Amino acid sequence: MTSRADYFMPALMQPDQAAHEILAGLERGDFETHFPRRFTTLLKIAQWLPRRLYFYLLARAIARSTP
C-alpha cells in the first residue's frame, strides 16, 4: 500500500520488523502493542491537546511532508 505514496513516511517499517514487534508484545503480555515508539508516543501525547490545536498541528505536519 505504501509503494504508491509520494510523501515522506518517517515511521515506515518492514513487515518482518512489525511482526517481530507484535509477537514480542504478545509474549510480554502487554495490554497494547505500539510501534515505532517515537511515532506512537507523539500521537499519545497529542491526544491531550485541545482539538483545535491538535488539528492545526496535524495539518501543518501533513503540509510539510507532502511535495
N, C-alpha and C positions, 0 to 999 in steps of 0.2 A: 504494500500500500504506500510506502514512503518513497518508492523509486521514482514516482512522478512528481513529488514535491520539489518545488524550486525555491525553497526558503531554508534558512539555517535552522537546524534542529540540534541544539547542543546536548540534549539528553538522550539522543538516539542510542539504542543498544542492539547488539546482535541477538537473534532469537536464543542461541545457546546460553548466552550470558543471562538473559531474562529467565530462562528455565532454571538455571542454577540458583538464581536469587529466590525464585518461588519455592523450589524444593528445600533450600536452606531455611526459609521462613517456616515452612511446614514442619520440618524436623525440629526446629526450636520451639514449636508450639506457639508462635507469635499470634496475637489477636488479629493483626493485619500485616500484610507484607507490602512495602512500598519501596520503589527504586526508580531511578537512581536517587539516592538520599538528598543530594544538593537540590534537585528539582522538586521533589515531593515535600521537603521541609519548607521550601519557599512557598509552595502552594498552601501548606497547612498554616503557616503564619499569615498569609494573605487572607485567609478566611476570617480573621479577626478584624480586618479593616472595615471601615464603613463602606457600604456598597458603592456609593458614588466614587470614592477614591479607588476602590478595587477595580472597577470597570475602566476608570481613567488610566490607571497604570497598565492594565491589561491591553488596552487599545494602543498605548504608546509602545509597549513591548512588541506587539504584533506589527506595528508600523515600522519599527526598527529592523525587524527580522525579514521583512519582505523586500525583494529587489526593487 
